[in-house]
Amino acid sequence: MQLGAVALNRFGLGGKGGQDAPADPHAWLLAQFDRFDPHPSAISALPASDRLIVMLREARDDQKERKADARTQGGDLKAKAAGMGGPYRELRDAYVAAVGARTAIALGSDTPFIERLVHFWANHFAVSVDKVATVGLAGAFEFEAIRPHVLGHFRDMLSAVERHPAMLLYLDQAESVGPDSPLGTRAARRGRQRGLNENLAREIMELHTLGVRSGYSQADVTEFARALTGWTVGGLAKQPLLQGPGPRFWFAAPIHEPGSRTIIGMRYGQSGEGQAQAVLDDLAVHPATARHVATKLARHFAADDPPPALIAKLEHEFLRTGGDLPALYRVLIEAPETWHGAPKFRTPWEWSLAALRATGVAVLPGATAAGAFTQLGQAVWKPGSPAGYDDIAASWAGPDALYRRVEVAQRIAQRAGPAIDARHLAGELFPGSLSETTTSAIARAESGTQALALLLASPEMMRR
């Protein structure tokens, strides 16, 4: 592809009909740093996490009442308690609305490079609506913990992510109790075990910072989990112990495991909330974290098998700046590997956005967007594990997946109607980059709608 097309497709989210490719692609990308809006109007209309936590508490209370009623009535407990009441439907509605907002922002954005980075980091720090407690909060997680920090320091984003209610609930941190904490010891005397949960500590080390096989041990994970005890969500329980000043992050001192910790050879003598924060601060600038983040950025922007030279440049800049994210993005913009490498295969999310932007779709109802992305195999905020969605072609280029894209391409073309000239649009989206095979197929199409569908399902649209 020509450099202007690379800027639109590999760095951005795809070109728009009537939009010229940038004459100076590097300057076009850099200018987006100053124009990015972390709080667009589509988000401001949605409930924030404090309200969503209240809704989740109400939903849990409703479910308890349903179970109690089933017992009282002597009916089939499982059948009667399984139905989700109004509060759970409200959380589902909040998820659908957030999907719609995310899609609308991406479709209308004039800073698509930064929006791509928001999506990248939200997948790096993945949560999933597979867990009921996270359904309503997944959108707020991206909007509150990722967007405000996408042009800041990695340390600040890391801290915001690990303190957000969505992450604390998704990885069961809100249930972790120090065995020797005041509450843990009282529970033990009564014969009730309130255990330590290591999920968040493990995923922070394995996925969010250091990466696998980076030198930490199981003992480090356990010690970090002890340091994290007390990090929970205020407002979920009615007991004063777990209620903070606001229904969001809350440090509950009575469940924090006392004592100093040694993690990856570093001693942490801080007490209370500051102990885990000190560990996070060190992990945020650790050399292994620099390597892990550099590798993922290089894979996303350059190649499934990321170039070692680009990884090295990103790693060096991470360490030099202490994790300044715009400095890393500038490396990506300046690196020849991102401009001249083989095309990356688009994920379903990326392909859908590119197809919709190309045809002038500015808004997609949340329910429609959620259903379409689910059909294509990449439901929004619903990866199969905390590792997020894969970022390589092998995970997305199977025959069935491609057939589903063809079906969606046909629907988009039918919706667009005959007004769009696919031949002209192809030249705008891929200036000087369209293959003879695609050009010929579009020219031979029986109708304008078929020509547009062929363009949207072409190899050029499948790659970036």
C-alpha positions in Angstrom: 0.0 0.0 0.0 1.0 3.6 -0.5 1.9 5.4 2.7 -1.3 7.3 2.9 -3.3 4.1 2.7 -1.1 2.6 5.4 -1.8 5.5 7.7 -5.6 5.1 7.1 -5.7 1.4 7.4 -2.8 0.0 9.5 -2.6 2.9 12.0 -6.2 4.1 11.7 -9.5 2.3 11.4 -10.0 2.5 7.7 -10.7 5.3 5.2 -14.0 7.0 4.5 -15.7 7.7 1.2 -14.9 11.2 0.1 -11.8 11.3 2.4 -8.5 11.9 0.7 -5.5 9.9 2.0 -3.3 12.2 4.1 -0.6 14.0 2.0 1.8 13.8 5.0 0.9 10.5 6.8 3.4 11.0 9.7 2.1 14.5 10.5 -1.5 13.3 10.2 -0.9 10.7 12.9 1.1 13.0 15.2 -1.6 15.7 15.0 -4.1 13.3 16.5 -2.4 13.4 19.9 -3.7 17.0 20.3 -7.2 16.4 19.0 -8.1 13.2 20.8 -11.2 13.6 23.1 -11.1 11.1 26.0 -14.6 12.0 27.0 -16.8 12.2 23.9 -20.5 13.0 24.2 -21.5 9.4 23.4 -19.9 8.3 26.7 -21.2 11.1 28.9 -24.7 9.9 28.3 -24.0 6.5 29.8 -24.0 5.5 33.5 -20.7 5.7 35.2 -19.3 2.8 37.3 -20.6 4.2 40.6 -24.2 3.9 39.3 -23.5 0.6 37.7 -22.2 -0.8 41.0 -25.5 0.2 42.6 -27.4 -1.6 39.8 -25.2 -4.7 40.3 -26.0 -4.7 44.0 -29.7 -4.4 43.3 -29.5 -7.2 40.8 -27.8 -9.5 43.4 -30.4 -8.6 46.0 -33.1 -9.4 43.5 -31.6 -12.8 42.7 -31.4 -13.6 46.4 -35.1 -12.7 46.8 -35.9 -15.0 43.9 -34.1 -17.9 45.5 -35.7 -17.3 48.8 -39.2 -17.2 47.2 -38.5 -20.4 45.4 -37.5 -22.1 48.6 -40.6 -20.8 50.4 -42.9 -21.9 47.6 -41.3 -25.4 47.6 -40.9 -25.3 43.8 -38.0 -26.2 41.6 -35.4 -23.9 43.0 -33.1 -24.0 40.0 -35.8 -23.2 37.5 -37.4 -20.4 39.5 -34.2 -18.7 40.6 -32.5 -18.9 37.2 -34.6 -16.1 35.7 -32.8 -12.7 35.7 -35.0 -9.9 37.0 -35.3 -6.3 36.0 -32.0 -5.2 37.6 -30.0 -7.7 35.6 -31.8 -6.6 32.4 -30.7 -3.0 33.2 -27.1 -4.1 33.4 -27.5 -5.9 30.0 -29.0 -2.8 28.6 -26.1 -0.8 29.9 -23.7 -3.2 28.1 -25.6 -2.8 24.8 -25.6 1.0 25.1 -21.9 1.0 25.8 -21.2 -1.2 22.7 -23.2 1.3 20.6 -21.3 4.2 22.1 -17.9 2.5 21.4 -18.9 1.7 17.9 -20.2 5.2 17.2 -17.1 6.8 18.5 -14.9 4.6 16.3 -17.1 5.2 13.2 -17.1 9.0 13.6 -13.7 9.6 15.0 -11.2 12.0 13.3 -8.5 10.6 15.6 -8.7 6.9 14.5 -5.1 6.2 15.4 -5.7 7.0 19.0 -9.0 5.1 19.0 -7.1 2.1 17.7 -4.8 2.4 20.6 -7.7 2.6 23.0 -8.9 -0.7 21.6 -5.4 -2.2 21.8 -5.1 -1.4 25.5 -8.6 -2.5 26.4 -7.7 -5.8 24.9 -4.3 -5.9 26.7 -6.1 -5.3 30.0 -9.1 -7.5 29.1 -12.2 -8.0 31.1 -15.1 -10.1 29.8 -18.9 -9.9 30.0 -18.9 -13.7 30.2 -18.9 -13.0 34.0 -22.3 -11.6 35.1 -20.7 -9.2 37.6 -18.8 -7.5 34.7 -21.7 -7.2 32.2 -22.6 -3.7 33.0 -19.1 -2.5 33.9 -17.1 -3.5 30.8 -17.9 -0.4 28.9 -17.2 1.9 31.9 -13.9 0.1 32.4 -12.7 1.1 28.9 -14.1 4.6 29.2 -12.8 5.3 32.7 -9.6 3.4 33.0 -8.2 3.2 29.4 -9.3 6.3 27.5 -8.1 9.0 30.0 -4.7 7.4 30.1 -4.1 6.3 26.5 -1.8 9.4 26.0 -0.2 9.2 29.5 2.2 6.9 31.3 1.8 3.1 31.5 2.1 3.3 35.3 -1.0 5.5 35.5 -3.1 3.3 33.2 -2.0 0.2 35.1 -3.0 1.7 38.4 -6.4 2.8 37.0 -7.0 -0.6 35.5 -6.2 -2.6 38.6 -8.3 -0.4 40.8 -11.4 -0.4 38.6 -14.4 -2.3 39.8 -14.7 -4.2 36.5 -11.2 -5.7 37.0 -11.6 -6.3 40.7 -14.8 -8.2 40.1 -13.7 -10.0 36.9 -10.7 -11.5 38.6 -12.4 -12.1 41.9 -10.2 -9.7 43.9 -13.2 -8.4 45.7 -13.5 -11.8 47.4 -9.9 -12.1 48.5 -9.3 -12.1 52.2 -6.0 -12.3 54.0 -6.0 -15.4 56.2 -4.3 -13.5 59.0 -6.2 -10.3 58.6 -8.6 -9.3 61.4 -11.6 -10.6 59.4 -9.8 -13.7 58.3 -8.8 -14.7 61.9 -12.3 -14.0 63.2 -13.8 -16.1 60.4 -11.4 -19.0 61.2 -12.3 -19.0 64.9 -15.9 -19.5 63.8 -15.0 -22.3 61.5 -15.4 -20.3 58.3 -12.5 -20.0 55.9 -12.2 -16.8 54.0 -9.4 -17.5 51.5 -6.8 -15.7 49.5 -7.5 -15.3 45.8 -4.5 -15.1 43.5 -6.3 -14.4 40.2 -5.6 -10.7 39.9 -2.0 -11.0 41.1 -1.3 -13.7 38.6 -2.8 -11.9 35.6 -1.1 -8.6 36.5 2.3 -10.4 36.3 1.6 -12.8 33.4 -0.5 -10.6 31.2 -0.5 -7.0 32.2 3.1 -6.4 33.0 6.0 -8.9 33.0 4.7 -11.5 30.7 5.1 -15.3 30.9 8.5 -16.9 31.5 9.9 -13.6 32.7 11.5 -14.8 36.0 8.8 -14.5 38.6 7.7 -17.5 40.7 4.5 -18.9 42.2 5.8 -17.6 45.5 5.9 -14.1 44.0 2.3 -14.5 42.8 1.2 -15.5 46.3 3.0 -12.7 48.0 1.6 -10.2 45.6 -1.9 -11.6 46.2 -1.3 -11.0 50.0 -0.3 -7.4 49.2 -3.5 -6.9 47.2 -5.8 -8.0 49.9 -8.1 -5.2 50.9 -8.4 -3.9 47.4 -12.1 -4.3 46.8 -15.2 -2.6 45.5 -17.1 -0.3 47.8 -20.9 -0.2 47.6 -21.5 -3.8 46.7 -22.2 -5.0 50.2 -24.4 -3.3 52.8 -22.0 -4.1 55.6 -20.1 -1.0 56.7 -16.8 -2.9 56.4 -17.0 -3.0 52.6 -18.7 0.4 52.0 -16.4 3.2 51.0 -17.1 6.8 50.5 -18.3 6.0 47.0 -19.3 2.8 45.3 -16.1 2.2 43.4 -12.6 1.2 44.5 -12.3 0.8 48.3 -9.5 -0.3 50.5 -10.9 -2.5 53.3 -8.2 -2.6 56.0 -9.8 -5.4 58.0 -9.2 -7.9 55.2 -5.7 -6.9 54.4 -3.0 -9.4 55.2 -0.5 -7.8 57.6 3.3 -8.0 57.2 6.0 -7.1 54.8 6.4 -8.9 51.4 9.3 -9.9 49.2 8.3 -10.0 45.5 10.8 -10.6 42.7 13.6 -9.9 45.1 12.2 -6.6 46.3 11.0 -6.0 49.8 7.9 -4.1 50.5 7.4 -3.0 54.1 4.5 -0.5 53.4 1.3 -1.1 55.2 -2.2 -1.1 53.9 -3.2 0.0 50.5 0.2 1.4 49.6 1.9 -2.0 49.7 0.2 -3.3 46.5 0.5 0.1 44.9 4.3 0.1 45.5 4.5 -3.3 43.8 2.5 -2.1 40.8 4.7 1.0 40.5 7.8 -1.3 40.3 6.2 -3.7 37.9 5.2 -0.8 35.6 8.8 0.1 34.9 10.4 -3.4 35.1 12.6 -4.4 32.1 10.4 -7.5 31.5 7.3 -5.2 31.3 9.1 -3.0 28.8 9.9 -6.1 26.7 6.3 -7.5 27.0 4.6 -4.3 26.0 7.1 -3.6 23.2 6.4 -7.1 21.7 2.6 -6.7 21.8 2.8 -3.2 20.2 5.1 -4.4 17.5 2.9 -7.4 16.8 -0.2 -5.2 16.5 1.3 -2.6 14.2 4.0 -4.5 12.3 3.6 -8.2 11.9 2.2 -11.4 13.6 5.9 -12.4 14.0 7.1 -9.0 15.2 10.4 -7.7 14.0 13.1 -7.9 16.7 14.6 -4.5 15.7 11.2 -2.8 16.3 10.8 -4.6 19.6 14.2 -3.4 20.7 13.5 0.2 19.7 10.2 0.2 21.6 11.7 -1.5 24.6 14.5 1.0 24.8 12.1 3.9 24.6 9.9 2.4 27.3 12.8 2.1 29.7 14.3 5.5 28.7 11.0 7.4 29.4 9.7 5.3 32.2 6.7 4.1 30.2 5.7 7.3 28.4 3.1 6.0 26.0 3.2 8.8 23.4 6.9 8.2 23.1 6.2 4.6 22.2 3.6 5.7 19.6 6.2 8.0 18.0 8.6 5.1 17.6 5.8 3.2 15.8 5.2 6.2 13.5 8.8 6.6 12.7 9.7 2.9 12.3 10.0 1.7 8.7 8.8 -1.8 9.9 5.3 -0.5 10.4 5.1 1.2 7.0 6.7 -1.4 4.7 5.9 -4.8 6.3 3.5 -7.4 5.0 -0.2 -6.5 5.7 -1.8 -7.5 8.9 -5.1 -9.5 8.7 -7.9 -7.6 10.3 -9.8 -8.9 13.2 -13.6 -9.0 12.9 -13.8 -5.7 14.9 -11.3 -4.0 12.7 -12.9 -5.3 9.5 -16.4 -4.3 10.5 -15.3 -0.7 11.4 -13.4 -0.4 8.1 -16.4 -1.6 6.1 -18.9 0.7 7.9 -16.6 3.7 7.8 -16.1 3.2 4.1 -19.8 3.2 3.4 -20.6 6.2 5.5 -22.3 4.6 8.4 -22.0 7.0 11.4 -24.2 5.3 14.0 -25.1 1.7 14.6 -27.7 0.8 17.3 -26.1 -0.9 20.2 -28.1 -4.1 19.8 -27.3 -4.3 16.1 -23.6 -3.7 16.7 -23.5 -6.2 19.6 -25.2 -8.9 17.5 -23.0 -8.3 14.4 -19.8 -8.5 16.3 -21.0 -11.7 18.0 -21.9 -13.2 14.7 -18.4 -12.4 13.3 -16.8 -14.2 16.3 -15.5 -11.2 18.3 -18.2 -10.1 20.7 -17.3 -6.8 22.2 -15.6 -7.1 25.7 -16.1 -10.9 25.6 -12.8 -12.7 25.1 -12.5 -16.2 26.2 -9.9 -15.5 28.8 -8.1 -12.6 30.6 -5.5 -12.8 27.8 -7.9 -10.9 25.5 -8.5 -11.6 21.8 -5.6 -12.9 19.7 -3.8 -10.5 17.4 -2.7 -12.9 14.7 -4.2 -14.0 11.4 -4.3 -17.7 12.3 -7.1 -16.9 14.8 -9.3 -15.1 12.4 -8.7 -16.3 8.8 -10.6 -19.6 8.8 -13.1 -20.5 6.1 -16.2 -20.2 8.3 -15.0 -16.8 9.6 -14.4 -15.5 6.1 -17.8 -16.7 4.9 -19.5 -14.8 7.8 -17.7 -11.6 6.6 -18.9 -12.1 3.1 -22.5 -12.4 4.4 -22.1 -9.2 6.5 -20.5 -7.4 3.5 -23.6 -8.2 1.4 -25.9 -6.8 4.1 -23.8 -3.6 4.4 -23.8 -3.2 0.6 -27.6 -3.7 0.4 -28.1 -1.2 3.2 -25.9 1.3 1.4 -27.9 0.9 -1.8 -26.7 1.8 -5.4 -25.7 5.3 -4.5 -22.1 4.3 -3.8 -19.8 3.8 -6.8 -17.6 0.9 -5.7 -14.9 1.7 -8.3 -14.5 5.3 -7.2 -14.7 4.3 -3.5 -11.9 1.7 -4.0 -9.6 4.3 -5.3 -10.3 6.5 -2.3 -9.7 3.7 0.2 -6.7 2.1 -1.4 -5.0 4.8 -3.6 -2.6 3.1 -5.9 -2.9 -0.1 -4.0 -5.8 -2.1 -5.5 -4.9 -5.4 -7.1 -5.9 -6.1 -10.7 -7.9 -9.1 -9.5 -10.1 -6.9 -7.2 -10.3 -4.1 -9.8 -11.5 -6.6 -12.4 -14.0 -8.3 -10.1 -15.6 -5.0 -9.2 -15.8 -3.9 -12.9 -17.5 -7.2 -13.9 -20.1 -7.0 -11.1 -23.7 -7.4 -12.2 -24.9 -4.4 -10.1 -23.6 -1.6 -8.0 -24.6 -3.4 -4.8 -22.7 -6.5 -5.8 -19.7 -4.4 -6.8 -19.7 -2.8 -3.3 -20.1 -6.2 -1.6 -17.1 -7.5 -3.6 -15.0 -4.5 -2.5 -15.9 -5.0 1.2 -15.1 -8.7 1.0 -11.9 -8.1 -1.0 -8.4 -9.1 0.2 -7.5 -5.4 0.4 -10.4 -4.9 2.9 -9.5 -8.0 4.9 -6.0 -6.6 5.6 -4.5 -3.5 7.0 
